[in-house]
Amino acid sequence: MDFNIEWHDRLGSTNASMRERFYAPGAMASGLVIAAREQTNGRGRQDRKWLSSPHTNLCFSLFLKTDADLIKVPSLTMATALGVTELLNSKGIRSAPKWPNDVLVAEKKICGILSERVEQASDHGIIVGVGLNINMSSEEADIIDRPATSMLIESGKAYDPGQVLEDLLPQLEYWMGKWATDGFPAIRPIWTEKAGPIGKKLSVHDGDVRKTGRLAGYGEHGELLLETASGLETIWSGEVS
Ligand code: BTN
């Protein structure tokens, strides 16, 4: 994939900018990356806000041209999480992906991913938005309503967000490439190894519904398989704890 990186000083949301670009006249090529030094209206899953101080963290969206169905979108998020995990591990920060869209370090969130499918006439694609906490201080992390961390907090070192993006893109190319060629089954063993272990006790909340059981594995599209007292449940979305 050829990446074309556009840096902006300030945007509302890189996902929203990418979306606008997609629906504007003219075709958009795979590999376009829109990154913002400051994001004023960052969005997370379930309409949450994504907070990031200016010039501190990495906020970007990547466009992948694909006619993959909606059912395949969650597993692209998972492929992205593996890429982020590999990058962090290569820098000595021991991290693990968490279903469905996070990367954690010792149970604290360091990265969130928001993927959206877009479609117009015969053009289809997926926008993958990545928020990676780079130079967030522990004071800033404490303001966030859930346990959060950053590369700075974990390693004691400050990083250049532009360089982190350059280092991350080859990882994303590798994992997204596997996803595009062979689908989630190609990355399932490594995902399961890193996000598992199988048999782990889990509680999954989706709205008012809470299910508890043990992790039985992941389905063909990355759906979570939970062994509950009433049998095997297939879970497509929710928060795991
Ligand atoms: C989540 O954990 O809920 C997903 C967070 C995704 C945040 C990123 S930051 C870059 C991109 N633009 C957005 O508005 N959101 C994503």
Residues whose N, C-alpha, C, O or C-beta is under 5 A from the ligand:
A	BS01	BTN	S13 T14 N15 N41 G42 R43 G44 R45 W50 C59 F60 N101 G112 I113 L114 G129 V130 G131
